[in-house]
Amino acid sequence: ELATPFLVVVKNSDRIDEFHGTVTAPNDKPLVTTFRYSGVAADNHVVDGSWIVSFWGLCVAMGMALLLVIGQRKFLRQPLFPLKELALTAGGGAIAGLVSGWLANYAFVLLLPRFLAWVVFGLLIGLVLTRVVPNLKPKVGLVGGSLGGLVGGISFSFITIIYGDDLGRAAGAVAVGFFIGVMVALFEDYFKEAWIEIFWSPKERSTISLGERDLVIGSSADADVYLRKDLGFPDVLGTIKLDRGRVVYVDHRNRKETELKNESKIKMGEIEIMVRCA
């Protein structure tokens, strides 16, 4: 019978061993060597890589969530840096970044599509936004955020291929944030049943959805419709709520309730509020 030589190379941690031998039959299975593998070195490599990716994801997610919320508050002319809301946003963004960072690294190790991590990233950022954007429904934040993460993640992959790792990561992160914001806004617009339009001037307006939470109008930093305190407005001037399909304005000065119909208007100084119903 023809003898077939073989060479077996075993790398265990930092040690490399070579074993030579021959086989003379197709079913010949000689014992070459035995060794114990604890997996510590490989697992540590994965864990270290996961922490690096997670820290990068944490920074990106916190920055992205804060920018989205600050942009929302600027859109509504609210004070930009309320401590409670920023802390909630930063904390939620940090969790989103850590979770998606770990998932991204393990997806790479397990040969899974890395865009799955961006989907989870967008989903968690969308969930954070539901806690700080007035009456943003959870399903809107979750679905919009997931789709935004998917589209943004695909864009991220192409951008890193074109521009390289460092510049690509920065540009890709911007793309992910942009698509998450766009998708959440599109889904919110599609699913809302009633909302208010705030006319700051003849050429400038903002919209806020009505839903489970009453919208607060006043000069408080937590007000959804912010009125300037130096113009004499109280912390809470009134609230607008959606009650079983009815839009109701409650004047907190006299507790009077007024039902508002589609295109009803409320004048408050130079600001005008109009109700819209789908």
MOBELNOR-V440442 format. One record per pair of residues at least 12 apart in sequence whose C-alpha atoms are under 8 Angstrom apart, sorted by the first residue. I is the first residue (numbers start at 1). J is the second residue. D is the distance in Angstrom with one decimal. If there is no record, write none. Layout:
i j d
I J D
I J D
This chain:
i j d
1 24 6.1
1 25 7.3
2 24 5.8
2 25 7.9
3 22 6.0
3 23 5.6
3 24 4.4
3 25 7.8
4 22 5.2
4 23 5.2
4 24 6.2
5 20 7.4
5 21 5.7
5 22 4.1
5 23 6.5
6 20 5.8
6 21 5.4
6 22 5.7
6 23 7.7
7 19 5.7
7 20 4.7
7 21 6.7
8 20 6.5
8 32 7.9
12 37 7.0
13 41 6.3
13 42 8.0
19 32 6.8
19 33 8.0
46 105 7.6
46 106 7.6
46 109 7.8
49 105 6.9
50 101 6.6
50 102 5.1
50 105 5.4
50 106 7.4
51 101 7.8
51 102 7.1
53 101 5.1
53 102 6.8
53 104 7.6
53 105 6.7
54 97 6.2
54 98 4.6
54 99 7.1
54 100 7.1
54 101 3.8
54 102 5.5
55 97 7.4
55 98 6.6
55 101 7.3
56 97 7.6
56 101 7.4
57 94 8.0
57 96 7.9
57 97 4.2
57 98 6.1
57 100 7.0
57 101 5.3
58 93 6.9
58 94 4.7
58 95 7.1
58 96 7.0
58 97 3.8
58 98 5.4
58 101 7.6
59 94 7.2
59 97 7.1
60 97 7.0
60 173 6.9
61 93 4.8
61 94 6.2
61 96 6.5
61 97 5.1
61 125 7.5
62 89 7.4
62 90 5.1
62 91 7.5
62 92 7.7
62 93 4.4
62 94 5.4
62 97 7.4
63 90 7.8
63 93 7.8
64 93 7.7
64 177 6.0
65 89 6.2
65 90 6.9
65 93 5.8
65 125 6.6
65 128 7.7
65 129 7.7
66 86 6.9
66 89 6.2
66 90 6.5
66 93 8.0
68 177 7.9
68 181 7.0
69 89 7.6
69 129 7.4
69 132 7.3
69 133 7.5
72 133 7.6
75 206 6.6
76 206 6.1
76 207 8.0
76 224 7.6
76 225 7.0
76 226 7.5
77 226 6.6
78 221 7.0
78 223 7.7
78 224 7.5
78 225 7.4
78 226 5.5
79 221 6.0
82 221 6.7
82 222 7.7
85 132 6.8
89 128 6.5
89 129 7.7
89 132 7.5
92 124 7.9
92 125 7.5
92 128 5.7
93 124 7.8
93 125 6.4
93 128 7.0
96 121 5.8
96 124 5.4
96 125 6.4
97 121 6.8
99 121 7.7
100 117 5.2
100 118 6.9
100 120 6.2
100 121 5.3
101 117 7.3
103 117 5.6
104 116 7.6
104 117 5.0
104 118 7.9
115 150 6.3
115 153 5.4
115 154 6.5
116 150 7.4
118 146 7.9
118 149 4.9
118 150 5.9
118 152 7.5
118 153 5.3
119 145 7.6
119 146 4.8
119 147 6.8
119 148 7.6
119 149 4.6
119 150 4.9
119 153 7.5
120 146 6.5
120 149 7.3
121 146 7.5
121 149 6.3
122 142 7.8
122 145 4.3
122 146 4.8
122 147 7.3
122 148 6.1
122 149 4.2
122 150 7.5
122 180 6.3
123 141 7.2
123 142 4.9
123 143 7.0
123 144 7.7
123 145 4.6
123 146 4.4
123 149 7.2
124 142 7.3
124 145 7.3
125 145 6.5
126 140 7.9
126 141 4.2
126 142 5.3
126 143 7.9
126 144 6.9
126 145 4.5
126 146 7.5
126 180 7.5
126 184 7.2
127 141 5.5
127 142 5.8
127 145 7.7
129 141 6.7
134 208 7.0
134 209 6.9
134 210 7.9
134 213 7.3
134 215 7.5
134 224 7.3
135 208 8.0
135 209 5.9
135 210 6.1
135 211 5.3
135 212 6.6
135 213 6.2
136 188 6.8
136 209 7.3
137 188 7.6
140 184 6.4
140 187 5.7
140 188 5.9
140 191 7.7
141 184 5.8
143 184 7.8
144 180 6.7
144 183 4.8
144 184 4.3
144 185 7.8
144 186 7.8
144 187 6.1
145 180 5.1
145 181 7.7
145 183 6.6
145 184 6.0
146 180 7.7
147 180 7.3
147 183 6.8
148 176 6.8
148 177 7.9
148 178 8.0
148 179 4.6
148 180 3.9
148 181 7.3
148 182 7.3
148 183 5.4
148 184 7.6
149 176 6.0
149 179 7.0
149 180 5.9
151 176 7.4
151 179 6.7
152 172 7.4
152 173 8.0
152 175 5.5
152 176 3.9
152 177 7.4
152 178 7.7
152 179 5.6
152 180 7.3
153 172 7.6
153 176 6.2
155 172 6.6
155 175 6.7
155 176 7.6
156 168 7.2
156 169 7.1
156 171 7.5
156 172 4.1
156 173 6.9
156 175 6.8
156 176 7.1
157 172 7.5
159 171 7.0
159 172 6.0
160 172 7.0
192 209 6.4
192 210 7.6
192 278 7.4
193 209 8.0
193 210 7.6
193 277 6.0
193 278 5.0
194 209 6.3
194 210 5.5
194 211 7.7
194 242 7.9
194 275 7.5
194 276 5.7
194 277 4.3
194 278 5.8
195 207 6.8
195 208 5.6
195 209 4.2
195 210 4.9
195 275 6.1
195 276 5.3
195 277 6.5
196 208 5.5
196 209 6.5
196 210 7.2
196 273 6.5
196 274 5.5
196 275 4.6
196 276 5.7
197 273 5.7
197 274 5.1
197 275 6.4
197 276 7.3
198 271 7.0
198 272 6.0
198 273 4.7
198 274 6.6
199 271 5.9
199 272 5.2
199 273 6.2
199 274 8.0
200 270 7.2
200 271 5.2
200 272 6.9
201 270 7.7
201 271 7.2
210 241 6.7
210 242 6.1
211 241 7.2
211 242 5.7
212 241 7.8
212 242 7.0
213 241 7.1
214 239 6.2
214 240 5.7
214 241 4.6
214 242 7.3
215 239 5.4
215 240 5.2
215 241 6.3
216 236 6.7
216 237 7.8
216 238 6.3
216 239 4.6
216 240 6.8
217 236 5.8
217 237 5.6
217 238 5.3
217 239 5.7
217 240 7.9
218 233 6.4
218 234 5.9
218 235 4.9
218 236 4.3
218 237 4.9
218 238 6.9
219 233 6.0
219 234 5.8
219 235 4.5
219 236 6.6
219 237 7.9
220 234 7.7
220 235 4.5
220 236 6.7
223 235 7.9
223 236 7.5
236 252 7.0
237 251 6.5
237 252 5.6
237 253 6.8
238 250 5.4
238 251 4.5
238 252 4.9
238 253 7.6
239 251 6.8
239 252 7.5
246 259 7.0
246 260 7.5
247 259 5.9
247 260 5.4
247 261 7.0
248 260 5.7
260 275 7.1
261 275 6.9
261 276 8.0
262 275 5.5
262 276 5.1
262 277 5.5
263 275 5.0
263 276 5.6
264 276 7.9
